């Protein structure tokens, strides 16, 4: 069962398709446990890799997870990891997978925020945001024709799918203290989230947004229980 689910997942990730019919909920529930196991196995392998590299002194010791600081607030920690994070992150990163125009505008907002952070100037922020709005309107106008719209979405969707998964993973770098001080090696700590981003994207496209939220919550449940237990 796990092998078949993994093959289905890989087949989709190799060729992400924007126009697929959502499967029934019963199919998702049959795949939920295998997908969680696949994600957790990759996460465990990533932890072993980081630990080995640290012990061999190939990389310096990487920072601890910030949520460890909330161990005393166990109820809050459990709620954040299993309820708040799945709903918020799936809404941000997966909702727009089926709305390419919203996605383009979201990239514009992201670019605006990055420019604001880099140059700390409201002018740069507003100019970038204005450009994002103009580009979005141009694309909407250009793709009013259904045939043109279909070709455009089909061409850009795979890139968008991959970027969404990568951005989702990299955002989790902020879960660690002073991440930029560790250079590129900090990416090793978010390999599980990078991989999970692809799984959640697959679930979103094949089963719907609510199911990707459920998958996200189920995946986070095991680490949340481990943190509560004091590990």
C-alpha positions as CSV (number, residue, x, y, z in Angstrom):
1,X,0.0,0.0,0.0
2,X,2.7,2.5,1.0
3,X,4.7,1.6,-2.1
4,X,1.7,2.3,-4.4
5,X,0.9,5.6,-2.6
6,X,4.5,6.7,-2.9
7,X,4.5,5.8,-6.7
8,X,1.3,7.8,-7.2
9,X,2.9,10.8,-5.3
10,X,6.1,10.6,-7.4
11,X,4.2,10.4,-10.6
12,X,2.3,13.6,-9.9
13,X,5.4,15.5,-8.6
14,X,7.3,14.6,-11.8
15,X,4.5,16.1,-13.9
16,X,2.3,18.4,-11.8
17,X,-1.1,18.9,-13.5
18,X,-3.4,21.9,-12.8
19,X,-6.5,20.3,-14.3
20,X,-7.2,17.1,-12.4
21,X,-10.5,16.0,-10.9
22,X,-10.5,15.6,-7.1
23,X,-10.7,12.1,-5.9
24,X,-13.3,10.9,-3.3
25,X,-12.6,11.3,0.4
26,X,-12.5,7.6,0.9
27,X,-9.4,7.4,-1.4
28,X,-7.7,10.1,0.7
29,X,-8.4,8.4,4.0
30,X,-6.9,5.2,2.6
31,X,-3.8,7.2,1.6
32,X,-3.5,9.4,4.7
33,X,-1.6,7.0,6.9
34,X,0.9,5.9,4.2
35,X,1.6,9.6,3.3
36,X,2.2,10.5,6.9
37,X,4.6,7.5,7.2
38,X,6.4,8.5,4.1
39,X,6.8,12.1,5.3
40,X,8.0,11.0,8.8
41,X,10.5,8.5,7.3
42,X,12.0,11.3,5.2
43,X,12.1,13.5,8.3
44,X,13.8,10.9,10.4
45,X,16.4,10.3,7.6
46,X,17.0,14.1,7.4
47,X,17.6,14.2,11.2
48,X,20.1,11.4,11.0
49,X,21.9,13.1,8.1
50,X,22.3,16.4,10.0
51,X,23.4,14.6,13.2
52,X,26.0,12.6,11.2
53,X,27.4,15.7,9.5
54,X,27.6,17.5,12.8
55,X,29.4,14.6,14.5
56,X,31.9,14.4,11.6
57,X,32.4,18.2,12.0
58,X,31.5,18.7,8.4
59,X,29.1,21.4,9.5
60,X,28.9,23.4,12.7
61,X,26.2,22.6,15.3
62,X,22.9,23.9,14.0
63,X,20.4,25.8,16.2
64,X,17.6,24.3,18.3
65,X,14.0,24.5,17.3
66,X,12.4,27.7,18.8
67,X,9.2,25.8,19.9
68,X,11.4,24.0,22.5
69,X,11.1,27.3,24.4
70,X,7.3,26.7,24.7
71,X,7.6,23.3,26.4
72,X,6.0,24.7,29.6
73,X,3.0,25.9,27.6
74,X,2.0,22.4,26.4
75,X,-1.6,23.2,25.5
76,X,-0.7,26.2,23.5
77,X,2.2,24.3,21.8
78,X,-0.1,21.4,20.8
79,X,-2.8,23.8,19.5
80,X,-0.2,25.8,17.4
81,X,1.3,22.7,15.8
82,X,-1.8,20.7,15.1
83,X,-4.5,23.3,14.5
84,X,-3.2,26.8,13.9
85,X,-0.2,26.0,11.7
86,X,-2.0,23.6,9.3
87,X,-4.9,26.0,8.7
88,X,-2.8,29.1,8.3
89,X,0.0,27.6,6.2
90,X,-2.3,25.6,3.9
91,X,-4.4,28.7,3.3
92,X,-1.3,30.7,2.4
93,X,0.7,28.1,0.4
94,X,-1.9,25.7,-1.1
95,X,-5.1,27.7,-1.6
96,X,-3.8,29.5,-4.6
97,X,-2.6,26.4,-6.3
98,X,-5.9,26.4,-8.1
99,X,-6.0,30.1,-8.8
100,X,-2.9,31.1,-10.9
101,X,-3.9,34.8,-10.9
102,X,-4.0,35.0,-7.1
103,X,-0.7,33.2,-7.1
104,X,0.9,35.8,-9.4
105,X,-0.3,38.6,-7.2
106,X,0.9,36.7,-4.1
107,X,4.4,36.5,-5.7
108,X,4.2,40.2,-6.2
109,X,3.4,40.8,-2.6
110,X,6.2,38.5,-1.5
111,X,8.6,40.4,-3.8
112,X,7.4,43.7,-2.3
113,X,8.0,42.5,1.3
114,X,11.5,41.3,0.4
115,X,12.4,44.6,-1.2
116,X,11.0,46.5,1.8
117,X,13.1,44.3,4.1
118,X,16.2,44.8,2.0
119,X,16.0,48.5,1.3
120,X,13.7,49.5,4.3
121,X,12.0,52.0,2.1
122,X,8.2,52.4,1.7
123,X,8.7,53.8,-1.9
124,X,10.4,50.6,-3.1
125,X,7.6,48.6,-1.5
126,X,4.8,50.6,-3.1
127,X,6.5,50.6,-6.5
128,X,6.9,46.8,-6.5
129,X,3.4,46.3,-5.3
130,X,2.1,48.5,-8.1
131,X,4.1,46.6,-10.7
132,X,2.7,43.3,-9.3
133,X,-0.9,44.6,-9.7
134,X,-0.2,45.8,-13.2
135,X,1.4,42.5,-14.3
136,X,-1.5,40.6,-12.8
137,X,-4.0,42.7,-14.7
138,X,-2.1,42.3,-18.0
139,X,-2.0,38.5,-17.6
140,X,-5.7,38.4,-16.8
141,X,-6.5,40.5,-19.8
142,X,-4.2,38.5,-22.1
143,X,-5.7,35.1,-20.9
144,X,-9.4,36.0,-21.1
145,X,-9.7,33.6,-24.0
146,X,-10.3,30.2,-22.5
147,X,-7.9,28.4,-24.9
148,X,-5.1,30.9,-24.1
149,X,-5.8,30.7,-20.4
150,X,-5.6,26.8,-20.5
151,X,-2.2,26.9,-22.3
152,X,-0.9,29.6,-20.0
153,X,-1.9,27.8,-16.8
154,X,-0.7,24.4,-18.1
155,X,2.7,25.9,-18.9
156,X,3.4,27.8,-15.7
157,X,1.7,25.5,-13.2
158,X,4.6,23.1,-12.7
159,X,7.0,25.9,-11.9
160,X,4.5,27.4,-9.5
161,X,3.9,24.0,-7.8
162,X,7.6,23.6,-7.2
163,X,8.1,27.2,-6.1
164,X,5.3,26.9,-3.6
165,X,6.7,23.7,-2.0
166,X,10.2,25.3,-1.8
167,X,8.9,28.5,-0.3
168,X,6.9,26.5,2.2
169,X,10.0,24.6,3.3
170,X,12.3,27.7,3.4
171,X,9.8,29.7,5.5
172,X,10.4,27.2,8.3
173,X,14.0,28.4,8.6
174,X,12.4,31.1,10.8
175,X,11.6,28.4,13.4
176,X,15.3,28.5,14.4
177,X,17.3,31.1,16.3
178,X,19.5,33.4,14.1
179,X,19.3,31.2,11.0
180,X,21.3,33.4,8.7
181,X,24.4,33.0,10.9
182,X,24.7,29.3,9.7
183,X,24.8,30.0,6.0
184,X,23.5,27.5,3.5
185,X,23.8,24.6,6.0
186,X,20.6,25.9,7.7
187,X,18.6,24.5,4.8
188,X,19.5,21.0,6.0
189,X,17.2,21.6,9.0
190,X,14.2,22.2,6.8
191,X,14.6,19.3,4.4
192,X,11.6,17.6,6.0
193,X,9.4,20.6,5.4
194,X,10.6,20.9,1.8
195,X,9.6,17.3,1.2
196,X,6.4,17.8,3.0
197,X,5.6,20.8,0.8
198,X,5.5,18.5,-2.2
199,X,3.3,16.0,-0.4
200,X,0.8,18.7,0.7
201,X,0.7,20.1,-2.8
202,X,-0.1,16.7,-4.2
203,X,-2.8,16.2,-1.6
204,X,-4.3,19.7,-2.2
205,X,-4.5,19.1,-6.0
206,X,-5.8,15.6,-5.8
207,X,-8.1,15.8,-2.8
208,X,-8.8,19.4,-2.0
209,X,-7.7,22.1,0.5
210,X,-9.4,20.7,3.6
211,X,-7.6,17.3,3.0
212,X,-4.2,19.0,2.8
213,X,-5.0,20.7,6.2
214,X,-5.9,17.3,7.6
215,X,-2.7,15.8,6.2
216,X,-0.6,18.6,7.6
217,X,-2.2,18.2,11.1
218,X,-1.7,14.5,11.0
219,X,1.9,14.9,10.1
220,X,2.5,17.5,12.9
221,X,0.7,15.3,15.5
222,X,3.6,12.9,16.1
223,X,6.3,15.6,16.6
224,X,3.7,17.5,18.8
225,X,3.2,14.5,21.0
226,X,7.0,13.9,21.2
227,X,7.5,17.5,22.3
228,X,4.7,17.2,25.0
229,X,6.4,14.0,26.2
230,X,9.6,15.9,26.8
231,X,11.8,14.7,23.9
